[in-house]
Amino acid sequence: MEAFELVPPSEDPVPDRPDDATACPRRAAAVEAGALELDSTACDWITVRAPSLLKVRKGQEVELFFFHAPLAAEEPAEAVMEIRIGDEVWWRQVAQIPASDAFYEETLEAPAAVEEGDAIVLHVHNHGSNTYTLGHLRVP
């Protein structure tokens, strides 16, 4: 998890980045108890990346554990959470805000092969001060 870094706005691979989305401070992404936590207090469009540490075959099972704390905003809104590798969206969830905390423990089928070093991209956007956590993305 320590390899994840914030993606500069000019390099963000997630489409439809709003023109007014500000660059996030370092504290928007931090490793807490071995998991990657994204905090939208200072910015509402967060994209981080890390190189894959191993190869994955197309169709291979990959385990995901992701969660968010209760989601709040001044007005009803939407939270989008996604994981991309290359041009493929591997996982995407949309939550209506306000929302209770939620846990996503899923087994995904790799939609494409991954080489060691390929960028794994985690993205979240929402309105409000909320936290999202990637517990793991691993091959069983």
N, CA, C and O atoms as CSV, one atom per row, in Angstrom:
chain,resi,resn,atom,element,x,y,z
A,1,MET,N,N,0.816,-1.202,0.000
A,1,MET,CA,C,0.000,0.000,0.000
A,1,MET,C,C,0.859,1.265,0.000
A,1,MET,O,O,0.436,2.315,-0.483
A,2,GLU,N,N,2.056,1.152,0.541
A,2,GLU,CA,C,2.922,2.329,0.626
A,2,GLU,C,C,3.326,2.864,-0.742
A,2,GLU,O,O,3.729,4.021,-0.854
A,3,ALA,N,N,3.225,2.035,-1.791
A,3,ALA,CA,C,3.638,2.457,-3.134
A,3,ALA,C,C,2.628,3.379,-3.803
A,3,ALA,O,O,2.948,4.003,-4.815
A,4,PHE,N,N,1.420,3.478,-3.264
A,4,PHE,CA,C,0.428,4.357,-3.885
A,4,PHE,C,C,0.844,5.810,-3.738
A,4,PHE,O,O,1.309,6.240,-2.683
A,5,GLU,N,N,0.665,6.565,-4.834
A,5,GLU,CA,C,0.976,7.998,-4.849
A,5,GLU,C,C,-0.171,8.749,-5.499
A,5,GLU,O,O,-0.884,8.206,-6.343
A,6,LEU,N,N,-0.343,9.998,-5.101
A,6,LEU,CA,C,-1.350,10.841,-5.727
A,6,LEU,C,C,-0.968,11.089,-7.176
A,6,LEU,O,O,0.205,11.295,-7.489
A,7,VAL,N,N,-1.949,11.070,-8.051
A,7,VAL,CA,C,-1.723,11.330,-9.473
A,7,VAL,C,C,-1.920,12.826,-9.718
A,7,VAL,O,O,-2.965,13.372,-9.362
A,8,PRO,N,N,-0.936,13.498,-10.318
A,8,PRO,CA,C,-1.106,14.921,-10.630
A,8,PRO,C,C,-2.280,15.112,-11.601
A,8,PRO,O,O,-2.522,14.254,-12.450
A,9,PRO,N,N,-3.007,16.225,-11.483
A,9,PRO,CA,C,-4.157,16.455,-12.369
A,9,PRO,C,C,-3.834,16.292,-13.858
A,9,PRO,O,O,-4.666,15.794,-14.617
A,10,SER,N,N,-2.652,16.700,-14.276
A,10,SER,CA,C,-2.299,16.610,-15.701
A,10,SER,C,C,-2.088,15.173,-16.178
A,10,SER,O,O,-2.060,14.922,-17.383
A,11,GLU,N,N,-1.937,14.224,-15.244
A,11,GLU,CA,C,-1.707,12.817,-15.600
A,11,GLU,C,C,-2.888,11.915,-15.243
A,11,GLU,O,O,-2.800,10.697,-15.397
A,12,ASP,N,N,-3.980,12.493,-14.772
A,12,ASP,CA,C,-5.113,11.699,-14.301
A,12,ASP,C,C,-5.747,10.925,-15.457
A,12,ASP,O,O,-6.212,11.534,-16.420
A,13,PRO,N,N,-5.772,9.573,-15.376
A,13,PRO,CA,C,-6.353,8.783,-16.455
A,13,PRO,C,C,-7.878,8.644,-16.382
A,13,PRO,O,O,-8.489,8.082,-17.290
A,14,VAL,N,N,-8.491,9.146,-15.318
A,14,VAL,CA,C,-9.937,9.027,-15.152
A,14,VAL,C,C,-10.611,10.127,-15.968
A,14,VAL,O,O,-10.313,11.308,-15.784
A,15,PRO,N,N,-11.521,9.744,-16.875
A,15,PRO,CA,C,-12.162,10.754,-17.728
A,15,PRO,C,C,-13.094,11.678,-16.947
A,15,PRO,O,O,-13.533,11.366,-15.840
A,16,ASP,N,N,-13.375,12.805,-17.555
A,16,ASP,CA,C,-14.355,13.775,-17.054
A,16,ASP,C,C,-13.936,14.491,-15.779
A,16,ASP,O,O,-14.784,14.895,-14.983
A,17,ARG,N,N,-12.636,14.648,-15.585
A,17,ARG,CA,C,-12.163,15.411,-14.431
A,17,ARG,C,C,-12.678,16.842,-14.566
A,17,ARG,O,O,-12.414,17.485,-15.582
A,18,PRO,N,N,-13.403,17.359,-13.576
A,18,PRO,CA,C,-13.906,18.729,-13.660
A,18,PRO,C,C,-12.760,19.742,-13.706
A,18,PRO,O,O,-11.722,19.541,-13.076
A,19,ASP,N,N,-12.951,20.807,-14.440
A,19,ASP,CA,C,-11.923,21.843,-14.541
A,19,ASP,C,C,-11.601,22.463,-13.185
A,19,ASP,O,O,-10.477,22.906,-12.949
A,20,ASP,N,N,-12.602,22.492,-12.289
A,20,ASP,CA,C,-12.380,23.121,-10.987
A,20,ASP,C,C,-11.885,22.139,-9.915
A,20,ASP,O,O,-11.754,22.512,-8.750
A,21,ALA,N,N,-11.611,20.895,-10.302
A,21,ALA,CA,C,-11.085,19.927,-9.326
A,21,ALA,C,C,-9.661,20.326,-8.963
A,21,ALA,O,O,-8.799,20.459,-9.832
A,22,THR,N,N,-9.429,20.513,-7.685
A,22,THR,CA,C,-8.115,20.961,-7.228
A,22,THR,C,C,-7.180,19.773,-7.012
A,22,THR,O,O,-7.631,18.646,-6.804
A,23,ALA,N,N,-5.888,20.035,-7.064
A,23,ALA,CA,C,-4.899,19.002,-6.737
A,23,ALA,C,C,-5.032,18.682,-5.252
A,23,ALA,O,O,-5.255,19.574,-4.432
A,24,CYS,N,N,-4.895,17.422,-4.920
A,24,CYS,CA,C,-5.056,17.002,-3.526
A,24,CYS,C,C,-3.750,17.145,-2.749
A,24,CYS,O,O,-2.672,16.913,-3.297
A,25,PRO,N,N,-3.841,17.523,-1.484
A,25,PRO,CA,C,-2.645,17.527,-0.636
A,25,PRO,C,C,-2.249,16.089,-0.296
A,25,PRO,O,O,-3.063,15.172,-0.408
A,26,ARG,N,N,-1.014,15.901,0.114
A,26,ARG,CA,C,-0.507,14.553,0.449
A,26,ARG,C,C,-1.396,13.847,1.471
A,26,ARG,O,O,-1.557,12.629,1.405
A,27,ARG,N,N,-1.961,14.576,2.392
A,27,ARG,CA,C,-2.753,13.943,3.446
A,27,ARG,C,C,-4.059,13.332,2.921
A,27,ARG,O,O,-4.752,12.648,3.674
A,28,ALA,N,N,-4.407,13.560,1.664
A,28,ALA,CA,C,-5.622,12.977,1.094
A,28,ALA,C,C,-5.491,11.468,0.901
A,28,ALA,O,O,-6.496,10.765,0.796
A,29,ALA,N,N,-4.246,10.964,0.852
A,29,ALA,CA,C,-4.013,9.523,0.705
A,29,ALA,C,C,-2.940,9.114,1.705
A,29,ALA,O,O,-1.825,9.635,1.683
A,30,ALA,N,N,-3.288,8.175,2.584
A,30,ALA,CA,C,-2.342,7.748,3.613
A,30,ALA,C,C,-2.563,6.281,3.950
A,30,ALA,O,O,-3.681,5.774,3.857
A,31,VAL,N,N,-1.505,5.613,4.336
A,31,VAL,CA,C,-1.606,4.224,4.770
A,31,VAL,C,C,-1.890,4.225,6.268
A,31,VAL,O,O,-1.152,4.807,7.062
A,32,GLU,N,N,-2.980,3.556,6.628
A,32,GLU,CA,C,-3.395,3.431,8.022
A,32,GLU,C,C,-3.593,1.950,8.316
A,32,GLU,O,O,-4.426,1.307,7.679
A,33,ALA,N,N,-2.859,1.405,9.252
A,33,ALA,CA,C,-2.989,-0.003,9.663
A,33,ALA,C,C,-2.906,-0.950,8.469
A,33,ALA,O,O,-3.647,-1.931,8.401
A,34,GLY,N,N,-2.018,-0.665,7.540
A,34,GLY,CA,C,-1.799,-1.533,6.389
A,34,GLY,C,C,-2.784,-1.374,5.249
A,34,GLY,O,O,-2.706,-2.109,4.265
A,35,ALA,N,N,-3.709,-0.432,5.357
A,35,ALA,CA,C,-4.705,-0.190,4.310
A,35,ALA,C,C,-4.537,1.238,3.781
A,35,ALA,O,O,-4.028,2.111,4.484
A,36,LEU,N,N,-4.963,1.463,2.551
A,36,LEU,CA,C,-4.863,2.790,1.943
A,36,LEU,C,C,-6.148,3.557,2.192
A,36,LEU,O,O,-7.223,3.128,1.771
A,37,GLU,N,N,-6.042,4.700,2.881
A,37,GLU,CA,C,-7.203,5.521,3.185
A,37,GLU,C,C,-7.178,6.785,2.337
A,37,GLU,O,O,-6.168,7.486,2.282
A,38,LEU,N,N,-8.301,7.072,1.675
A,38,LEU,CA,C,-8.471,8.302,0.917
A,38,LEU,C,C,-9.451,9.181,1.679
A,38,LEU,O,O,-10.530,8.733,2.066
A,39,ASP,N,N,-9.071,10.429,1.891
A,39,ASP,CA,C,-9.865,11.377,2.678
A,39,ASP,C,C,-10.225,12.563,1.798
A,39,ASP,O,O,-9.345,13.288,1.334
A,40,SER,N,N,-11.516,12.762,1.569
A,40,SER,CA,C,-11.972,13.824,0.664
A,40,SER,C,C,-12.221,15.159,1.354
A,40,SER,O,O,-12.917,16.012,0.803
A,41,THR,N,N,-11.675,15.356,2.532
A,41,THR,CA,C,-11.883,16.614,3.246
A,41,THR,C,C,-11.339,17.808,2.461
A,41,THR,O,O,-12.001,18.842,2.381
A,42,ALA,N,N,-10.153,17.680,1.887
A,42,ALA,CA,C,-9.504,18.806,1.212
A,42,ALA,C,C,-9.712,18.818,-0.302
A,42,ALA,O,O,-9.439,19.827,-0.952
A,43,CYS,N,N,-10.184,17.724,-0.862
A,43,CYS,CA,C,-10.421,17.669,-2.305
A,43,CYS,C,C,-11.448,16.578,-2.589
A,43,CYS,O,O,-11.467,15.542,-1.924
A,44,ASP,N,N,-12.295,16.818,-3.572
A,44,ASP,CA,C,-13.356,15.845,-3.811
A,44,ASP,C,C,-13.124,14.972,-5.043
A,44,ASP,O,O,-14.009,14.210,-5.431
A,45,TRP,N,N,-11.947,15.070,-5.661
A,45,TRP,CA,C,-11.570,14.213,-6.794
A,45,TRP,C,C,-10.182,13.674,-6.479
A,45,TRP,O,O,-9.197,14.403,-6.589
A,46,ILE,N,N,-10.093,12.406,-6.087
A,46,ILE,CA,C,-8.824,11.819,-5.658
A,46,ILE,C,C,-8.484,10.637,-6.566
A,46,ILE,O,O,-9.284,9.716,-6.731
A,47,THR,N,N,-7.293,10.678,-7.148
A,47,THR,CA,C,-6.802,9.560,-7.947
A,47,THR,C,C,-5.391,9.229,-7.470
A,47,THR,O,O,-4.527,10.103,-7.389
A,48,VAL,N,N,-5.171,7.951,-7.156
A,48,VAL,CA,C,-3.855,7.473,-6.739
A,48,VAL,C,C,-3.470,6.292,-7.631
A,48,VAL,O,O,-4.324,5.667,-8.259
A,49,ARG,N,N,-2.164,5.999,-7.674
A,49,ARG,CA,C,-1.701,4.860,-8.473
A,49,ARG,C,C,-0.506,4.201,-7.807
A,49,ARG,O,O,0.213,4.804,-7.010
A,50,ALA,N,N,-0.326,2.929,-8.170
A,50,ALA,CA,C,0.830,2.156,-7.708
A,50,ALA,C,C,1.111,1.098,-8.764
A,50,ALA,O,O,0.198,0.663,-9.466
A,51,PRO,N,N,2.363,0.683,-8.881
A,51,PRO,CA,C,2.668,-0.381,-9.839
A,51,PRO,C,C,2.215,-1.742,-9.306
A,51,PRO,O,O,2.325,-2.019,-8.112
A,52,SER,N,N,1.711,-2.577,-10.200
A,52,SER,CA,C,1.356,-3.940,-9.818
A,52,SER,C,C,2.623,-4.676,-9.404
A,52,SER,O,O,3.668,-4.537,-10.041
A,53,LEU,N,N,2.526,-5.447,-8.349
A,53,LEU,CA,C,3.671,-6.198,-7.857
A,53,LEU,C,C,3.765,-7.589,-8.466
A,53,LEU,O,O,4.739,-8.306,-8.236
A,54,LEU,N,N,2.747,-7.975,-9.250
A,54,LEU,CA,C,2.768,-9.299,-9.850
A,54,LEU,C,C,1.973,-9.333,-11.146
A,54,LEU,O,O,1.244,-8.396,-11.472
A,55,LYS,N,N,2.130,-10.433,-11.878
A,55,LYS,CA,C,1.372,-10.661,-13.105
A,55,LYS,C,C,0.029,-11.281,-12.755
A,55,LYS,O,O,-0.090,-12.051,-11.802
A,56,VAL,N,N,-0.988,-10.928,-13.553
A,56,VAL,CA,C,-2.311,-11.516,-13.405
A,56,VAL,C,C,-2.767,-11.926,-14.805
A,56,VAL,O,O,-2.648,-11.153,-15.756
A,57,ARG,N,N,-3.285,-13.133,-14.922
A,57,ARG,CA,C,-3.798,-13.607,-16.212
A,57,ARG,C,C,-5.225,-13.111,-16.418
A,57,ARG,O,O,-5.974,-12.945,-15.456
A,58,LYS,N,N,-5.595,-12.877,-17.655
A,58,LYS,CA,C,-6.983,-12.544,-17.960
A,58,LYS,C,C,-7.854,-13.689,-17.448
A,58,LYS,O,O,-7.557,-14.858,-17.691
A,59,GLY,N,N,-8.922,-13.350,-16.742
A,59,GLY,CA,C,-9.823,-14.356,-16.193
A,59,GLY,C,C,-9.440,-14.860,-14.816
A,59,GLY,O,O,-10.235,-15.548,-14.175
A,60,GLN,N,N,-8.237,-14.537,-14.339
A,60,GLN,CA,C,-7.801,-14.985,-13.020
A,60,GLN,C,C,-8.610,-14.277,-11.939
A,60,GLN,O,O,-9.009,-13.125,-12.110
A,61,GLU,N,N,-8.851,-14.967,-10.825
A,61,GLU,CA,C,-9.582,-14.356,-9.718
A,61,GLU,C,C,-8.693,-13.387,-8.945
A,61,GLU,O,O,-7.515,-13.651,-8.703
A,62,VAL,N,N,-9.289,-12.259,-8.565
A,62,VAL,CA,C,-8.624,-11.232,-7.769
A,62,VAL,C,C,-9.584,-10.851,-6.652
A,62,VAL,O,O,-10.762,-10.591,-6.902
A,63,GLU,N,N,-9.085,-10.818,-5.429
A,63,GLU,CA,C,-9.925,-10.468,-4.277
A,63,GLU,C,C,-9.797,-8.991,-3.948
A,63,GLU,O,O,-8.701,-8.431,-3.922
A,64,LEU,N,N,-10.936,-8.379,-3.698
A,64,LEU,CA,C,-11.006,-6.958,-3.351
A,64,LEU,C,C,-11.675,-6.807,-1.996
A,64,LEU,O,O,-12.691,-7.443,-1.716
A,65,PHE,N,N,-11.088,-5.952,-1.155
A,65,PHE,CA,C,-11.752,-5.528,0.079
A,65,PHE,C,C,-11.640,-4.022,0.150
A,65,PHE,O,O,-10.541,-3.474,0.232
A,66,PHE,N,N,-12.780,-3.355,0.119
A,66,PHE,CA,C,-12.852,-1.900,0.087
A,66,PHE,C,C,-14.008,-1.483,0.983
A,66,PHE,O,O,-15.025,-2.174,1.043
A,67,PHE,N,N,-13.864,-0.373,1.674
A,67,PHE,CA,C,-14.985,0.108,2.482
A,67,PHE,C,C,-14.956,1.619,2.600
A,67,PHE,O,O,-13.941,2.265,2.339
A,68,HIS,N,N,-16.093,2.165,3.000
A,68,HIS,CA,C,-16.148,3.597,3.301
A,68,HIS,C,C,-16.903,3.801,4.597
A,68,HIS,O,O,-17.788,3.025,4.958
A,69,ALA,N,N,-16.530,4.862,5.285
A,69,ALA,CA,C,-17.225,5.277,6.499
A,69,ALA,C,C,-18.577,5.862,6.072
A,69,ALA,O,O,-18.829,6.007,4.876
A,70,PRO,N,N,-19.452,6.202,7.032
A,70,PRO,CA,C,-20.698,6.857,6.641
A,70,PRO,C,C,-20.397,8.080,5.770
A,70,PRO,O,O,-19.478,8.846,6.060
A,71,LEU,N,N,-21.174,8.255,4.707
A,71,LEU,CA,C,-20.948,9.346,3.759
A,71,LEU,C,C,-21.903,10.490,4.043
A,71,LEU,O,O,-23.106,10.290,4.213
A,72,ALA,N,N,-21.342,11.705,4.092
A,72,ALA,CA,C,-22.146,12.888,4.392
A,72,ALA,C,C,-21.765,14.026,3.450
A,72,ALA,O,O,-20.631,14.107,2.978
A,73,ALA,N,N,-22.718,14.887,3.190
A,73,ALA,CA,C,-22.492,16.105,2.402
A,73,ALA,C,C,-23.590,17.086,2.789
A,73,ALA,O,O,-24.615,16.695,3.347
A,74,GLU,N,N,-23.370,18.363,2.489
A,74,GLU,CA,C,-24.368,19.379,2.836
A,74,GLU,C,C,-25.677,19.152,2.085
A,74,GLU,O,O,-26.754,19.425,2.615
A,75,GLU,N,N,-25.586,18.654,0.853
A,75,GLU,CA,C,-26.769,18.344,0.050
A,75,GLU,C,C,-26.614,16.940,-0.516
A,75,GLU,O,O,-25.489,16.449,-0.617
A,76,PRO,N,N,-27.699,16.283,-0.886
A,76,PRO,CA,C,-27.579,14.946,-1.485
A,76,PRO,C,C,-26.615,14.977,-2.675
A,76,PRO,O,O,-26.584,15.931,-3.453
A,77,ALA,N,N,-25.842,13.916,-2.787
A,77,ALA,CA,C,-24.826,13.845,-3.843
A,77,ALA,C,C,-24.537,12.385,-4.146
A,77,ALA,O,O,-25.220,11.487,-3.655
A,78,GLU,N,N,-23.516,12.162,-4.961
A,78,GLU,CA,C,-23.120,10.826,-5.357
A,78,GLU,C,C,-21.640,10.638,-5.083
A,78,GLU,O,O,-20.849,11.565,-5.256
A,79,ALA,N,N,-21.264,9.440,-4.657
A,79,ALA,CA,C,-19.858,9.071,-4.497
A,79,ALA,C,C,-19.550,7.991,-5.535
A,79,ALA,O,O,-20.301,7.027,-5.683
A,80,VAL,N,N,-18.449,8.164,-6.244
A,80,VAL,CA,C,-18.012,7.175,-7.228
A,80,VAL,C,C,-16.671,6.624,-6.781
A,80,VAL,O,O,-15.753,7.378,-6.458
A,81,MET,N,N,-16.566,5.290,-6.765
A,81,MET,CA,C,-15.335,4.604,-6.370
A,81,MET,C,C,-14.988,3.644,-7.493
A,81,MET,O,O,-15.841,2.880,-7.944
A,82,GLU,N,N,-13.730,3.678,-7.952
A,82,GLU,CA,C,-13.378,2.731,-9.007
A,82,GLU,C,C,-11.903,2.366,-8.987
A,82,GLU,O,O,-11.050,3.105,-8.496
A,83,ILE,N,N,-11.645,1.185,-9.547
A,83,ILE,CA,C,-10.274,0.703,-9.718
A,83,ILE,C,C,-10.094,0.425,-11.203
A,83,ILE,O,O,-10.905,-0.256,-11.830
A,84,ARG,N,N,-9.004,0.972,-11.755
A,84,ARG,CA,C,-8.662,0.784,-13.159
A,84,ARG,C,C,-7.264,0.192,-13.248
A,84,ARG,O,O,-6.387,0.493,-12.438
A,85,ILE,N,N,-7.081,-0.643,-14.237
A,85,ILE,CA,C,-5.747,-1.111,-14.582
A,85,ILE,C,C,-5.669,-1.017,-16.098
A,85,ILE,O,O,-6.467,-1.629,-16.808
A,86,GLY,N,N,-4.703,-0.248,-16.590
A,86,GLY,CA,C,-4.656,0.025,-18.020
A,86,GLY,C,C,-5.910,0.784,-18.412
A,86,GLY,O,O,-6.317,1.716,-17.718
A,87,ASP,N,N,-6.519,0.394,-19.507
A,87,ASP,CA,C,-7.740,1.058,-19.972
A,87,ASP,C,C,-9.008,0.412,-19.439
A,87,ASP,O,O,-10.115,0.820,-19.791
A,88,GLU,N,N,-8.848,-0.593,-18.592
A,88,GLU,CA,C,-9.995,-1.354,-18.091
A,88,GLU,C,C,-10.443,-0.863,-16.715
A,88,GLU,O,O,-9.623,-0.660,-15.820
A,89,VAL,N,N,-11.751,-0.674,-16.559
A,89,VAL,CA,C,-12.324,-0.442,-15.236
A,89,VAL,C,C,-12.589,-1.814,-14.644
A,89,VAL,O,O,-13.439,-2.553,-15.139
A,90,TRP,N,N,-11.864,-2.160,-13.584
A,90,TRP,CA,C,-11.973,-3.481,-12.961
A,90,TRP,C,C,-13.124,-3.542,-11.963
A,90,TRP,O,O,-13.745,-4.589,-11.778
A,91,TRP,N,N,-13.398,-2.416,-11.326
A,91,TRP,CA,C,-14.434,-2.385,-10.284
A,91,TRP,C,C,-14.942,-0.965,-10.160
A,91,TRP,O,O,-14.164,-0.011,-10.194
A,92,ARG,N,N,-16.259,-0.827,-10.015
A,92,ARG,CA,C,-16.848,0.516,-9.872
A,92,ARG,C,C,-18.098,0.396,-9.017
A,92,ARG,O,O,-18.915,-0.505,-9.202
A,93,GLN,N,N,-18.228,1.324,-8.076
A,93,GLN,CA,C,-19.415,1.411,-7.231
A,93,GLN,C,C,-19.848,2.870,-7.173
A,93,GLN,O,O,-19.019,3.780,-7.155
A,94,VAL,N,N,-21.145,3.072,-7.144
A,94,VAL,CA,C,-21.703,4.409,-6.970
A,94,VAL,C,C,-22.602,4.355,-5.736
A,94,VAL,O,O,-23.451,3.472,-5.617
A,95,ALA,N,N,-22.409,5.297,-4.827
A,95,ALA,CA,C,-23.220,5.363,-3.604
A,95,ALA,C,C,-23.905,6.720,-3.538
A,95,ALA,O,O,-23.307,7.744,-3.869
A,96,GLN,N,N,-25.131,6.720,-3.120
A,96,GLN,CA,C,-25.852,7.970,-2.917
A,96,GLN,C,C,-25.465,8.534,-1.551
A,96,GLN,O,O,-25.392,7.800,-0.566
A,97,ILE,N,N,-25.221,9.835,-1.502
A,97,ILE,CA,C,-24.870,10.506,-0.246
A,97,ILE,C,C,-26.086,11.308,0.197
A,97,ILE,O,O,-26.637,12.061,-0.606
A,98,PRO,N,N,-26.520,11.174,1.441
A,98,PRO,CA,C,-25.877,10.484,2.559
A,98,PRO,C,C,-26.041,8.962,2.445
A,98,PRO,O,O,-26.956,8.457,1.795
A,99,ALA,N,N,-25.114,8.254,3.106
A,99,ALA,CA,C,-25.151,6.793,3.105
A,99,ALA,C,C,-24.492,6.264,4.379
A,99,ALA,O,O,-23.620,6.909,4.961
A,100,SER,N,N,-24.925,5.092,4.791
A,100,SER,CA,C,-24.278,4.404,5.910
A,100,SER,C,C,-22.936,3.867,5.439
A,100,SER,O,O,-22.640,3.860,4.244
A,101,ASP,N,N,-22.128,3.418,6.393
A,101,ASP,CA,C,-20.869,2.787,5.996
A,101,ASP,C,C,-21.186,1.547,5.168
A,101,ASP,O,O,-22.259,0.957,5.292
A,102,ALA,N,N,-20.237,1.165,4.323
A,102,ALA,CA,C,-20.439,-0.011,3.469
A,102,ALA,C,C,-19.113,-0.729,3.276
A,102,ALA,O,O,-18.048,-0.114,3.227
A,103,PHE,N,N,-19.211,-2.043,3.168
A,103,PHE,CA,C,-18.048,-2.908,2.968
A,103,PHE,C,C,-18.255,-3.678,1.673
A,103,PHE,O,O,-19.327,-4.233,1.433
A,104,TYR,N,N,-17.232,-3.706,0.853
A,104,TYR,CA,C,-17.278,-4.428,-0.415
A,104,TYR,C,C,-16.182,-5.490,-0.372
A,104,TYR,O,O,-14.995,-5.177,-0.458
A,105,GLU,N,N,-16.588,-6.728,-0.242
A,105,GLU,CA,C,-15.647,-7.840,-0.256
A,105,GLU,C,C,-16.063,-8.704,-1.440
A,105,GLU,O,O,-17.068,-9.414,-1.385
A,106,GLU,N,N,-15.272,-8.631,-2.517
A,106,GLU,CA,C,-15.677,-9.249,-3.767
A,106,GLU,C,C,-14.534,-10.031,-4.396
A,106,GLU,O,O,-13.358,-9.735,-4.184
A,107,THR,N,N,-14.912,-11.031,-5.171
A,107,THR,CA,C,-13.952,-11.740,-6.006
A,107,THR,C,C,-14.227,-11.297,-7.431
A,107,THR,O,O,-15.315,-11.512,-7.965
A,108,LEU,N,N,-13.225,-10.675,-8.039
A,108,LEU,CA,C,-13.347,-10.162,-9.393
A,108,LEU,C,C,-12.672,-11.124,-10.355
A,108,LEU,O,O,-11.754,-11.850,-9.973
A,109,GLU,N,N,-13.122,-11.129,-11.594
A,109,GLU,CA,C,-12.437,-11.868,-12.643
A,109,GLU,C,C,-11.663,-10.843,-13.462
A,109,GLU,O,O,-12.253,-9.907,-14.002
A,110,ALA,N,N,-10.358,-11.012,-13.557
A,110,ALA,CA,C,-9.518,-10.040,-14.261
A,110,ALA,C,C,-9.997,-9.885,-15.703
A,110,ALA,O,O,-9.990,-10.857,-16.458
A,111,PRO,N,N,-10.413,-8.678,-16.097
A,111,PRO,CA,C,-10.901,-8.480,-17.460
A,111,PRO,C,C,-9.778,-8.429,-18.501
A,111,PRO,O,O,-10.035,-8.492,-19.704
A,112,ALA,N,N,-8.552,-8.317,-18.037
A,112,ALA,CA,C,-7.397,-8.254,-18.932
A,112,ALA,C,C,-6.169,-8.729,-18.167
A,112,ALA,O,O,-6.166,-8.761,-16.937
A,113,ALA,N,N,-5.137,-9.093,-18.900
A,113,ALA,CA,C,-3.875,-9.485,-18.271
A,113,ALA,C,C,-3.184,-8.255,-17.706
A,113,ALA,O,O,-3.313,-7.152,-18.236
A,114,VAL,N,N,-2.450,-8.465,-16.625
A,114,VAL,CA,C,-1.681,-7.396,-15.978
A,114,VAL,C,C,-0.238,-7.860,-15.903
A,114,VAL,O,O,0.040,-8.997,-15.522
A,115,GLU,N,N,0.667,-6.987,-16.265
A,115,GLU,CA,C,2.091,-7.271,-16.147
A,115,GLU,C,C,2.620,-6.618,-14.874
A,115,GLU,O,O,2.076,-5.615,-14.412
A,116,GLU,N,N,3.670,-7.184,-14.318
A,116,GLU,CA,C,4.317,-6.561,-13.171
A,116,GLU,C,C,4.729,-5.146,-13.577
A,116,GLU,O,O,5.348,-4.954,-14.623
A,117,GLY,N,N,4.389,-4.164,-12.754
A,117,GLY,CA,C,4.725,-2.776,-13.039
A,117,GLY,C,C,3.600,-1.979,-13.672
A,117,GLY,O,O,3.666,-0.750,-13.687
A,118,ASP,N,N,2.554,-2.640,-14.203
A,118,ASP,CA,C,1.409,-1.902,-14.750
A,118,ASP,C,C,0.771,-1.071,-13.637
A,118,ASP,O,O,0.741,-1.488,-12.479
A,119,ALA,N,N,0.268,0.091,-13.994
A,119,ALA,CA,C,-0.320,0.989,-12.992
A,119,ALA,C,C,-1.701,0.517,-12.554
A,119,ALA,O,O,-2.581,0.269,-13.379
A,120,ILE,N,N,-1.873,0.398,-11.249
A,120,ILE,CA,C,-3.178,0.171,-10.631
A,120,ILE,C,C,-3.655,1.540,-10.177
A,120,ILE,O,O,-2.963,2.220,-9.420
A,121,VAL,N,N,-4.827,1.945,-10.631
A,121,VAL,CA,C,-5.354,3.274,-10.328
A,121,VAL,C,C,-6.608,3.130,-9.467
A,121,VAL,O,O,-7.537,2.405,-9.821
A,122,LEU,N,N,-6.620,3.820,-8.352
A,122,LEU,CA,C,-7.791,3.883,-7.476
A,122,LEU,C,C,-8.296,5.315,-7.521
A,122,LEU,O,O,-7.533,6.265,-7.346
A,123,HIS,N,N,-9.597,5.455,-7.759
A,123,HIS,CA,C,-10.178,6.796,-7.887
A,123,HIS,C,C,-11.458,6.895,-7.060
A,123,HIS,O,O,-12.248,5.954,-6.985
A,124,VAL,N,N,-11.637,8.059,-6.446
A,124,VAL,CA,C,-12.858,8.379,-5.705
A,124,VAL,C,C,-13.218,9.824,-6.004
A,124,VAL,O,O,-12.350,10.698,-6.008
A,125,HIS,N,N,-14.496,10.076,-6.255
A,125,HIS,CA,C,-14.946,11.468,-6.237
A,125,HIS,C,C,-16.318,11.546,-5.585
A,125,HIS,O,O,-17.160,10.658,-5.719
A,126,ASN,N,N,-16.499,12.650,-4.875
A,126,ASN,CA,C,-17.723,12.874,-4.115
A,126,ASN,C,C,-17.800,14.332,-3.684
A,126,ASN,O,O,-16.924,15.133,-4.010
A,127,HIS,N,N,-18.846,14.664,-2.955
A,127,HIS,CA,C,-18.967,15.983,-2.325
A,127,HIS,C,C,-19.058,15.727,-0.831
A,127,HIS,O,O,-19.807,14.858,-0.384
A,128,GLY,N,N,-18.295,16.485,-0.068
A,128,GLY,CA,C,-18.317,16.306,1.374
A,128,GLY,C,C,-16.995,15.754,1.875
A,128,GLY,O,O,-16.117,15.386,1.095
A,129,SER,N,N,-16.876,15.707,3.182
A,129,SER,CA,C,-15.664,15.197,3.839
A,129,SER,C,C,-15.897,13.749,4.230
A,129,SER,O,O,-16.546,13.464,5.236
A,130,ASN,N,N,-15.364,12.835,3.428
A,130,ASN,CA,C,-15.612,11.411,3.627
A,130,ASN,C,C,-14.314,10.618,3.505
A,130,ASN,O,O,-13.329,11.100,2.946
A,131,THR,N,N,-14.327,9.399,4.034
A,131,THR,CA,C,-13.138,8.546,3.930
A,131,THR,C,C,-13.497,7.217,3.276
A,131,THR,O,O,-14.574,6.657,3.481
A,132,TYR,N,N,-12.548,6.744,2.485
A,132,TYR,CA,C,-12.668,5.500,1.720
A,132,TYR,C,C,-11.389,4.716,1.945
A,132,TYR,O,O,-10.311,5.305,2.028
A,133,THR,N,N,-11.488,3.395,2.044
A,133,THR,CA,C,-10.314,2.591,2.364
A,133,THR,C,C,-10.221,1.358,1.479
A,133,THR,O,O,-11.178,0.597,1.338
A,134,LEU,N,N,-9.033,1.178,0.881
A,134,LEU,CA,C,-8.732,-0.052,0.143
A,134,LEU,C,C,-7.960,-0.948,1.097
A,134,LEU,O,O,-6.813,-0.666,1.445
A,135,GLY,N,N,-8.609,-2.042,1.521
A,135,GLY,CA,C,-7.976,-2.997,2.410
A,135,GLY,C,C,-7.005,-3.891,1.651
A,135,GLY,O,O,-5.871,-4.101,2.081
A,136,HIS,N,N,-7.464,-4.415,0.513
A,136,HIS,CA,C,-6.568,-5.187,-0.347
A,136,HIS,C,C,-7.159,-5.377,-1.741
A,136,HIS,O,O,-8.369,-5.295,-1.950
A,137,LEU,N,N,-6.279,-5.628,-2.660
A,137,LEU,CA,C,-6.566,-6.081,-4.020
A,137,LEU,C,C,-5.473,-7.102,-4.272
A,137,LEU,O,O,-4.313,-6.741,-4.474
A,138,ARG,N,N,-5.842,-8.390,-4.262
A,138,ARG,CA,C,-4.820,-9.439,-4.284
A,138,ARG,C,C,-5.296,-10.676,-5.016
A,138,ARG,O,O,-6.491,-10.895,-5.214
A,139,VAL,N,N,-4.324,-11.475,-5.411
A,139,VAL,CA,C,-4.619,-12.772,-6.009
A,139,VAL,C,C,-4.652,-13.784,-4.868
A,139,VAL,O,O,-3.711,-13.859,-4.078
A,140,PRO,N,N,-5.742,-14.571,-4.776
A,140,PRO,CA,C,-5.830,-15.524,-3.659
A,140,PRO,C,C,-4.794,-16.632,-3.762
A,140,PRO,O,O,-4.741,-17.509,-2.899
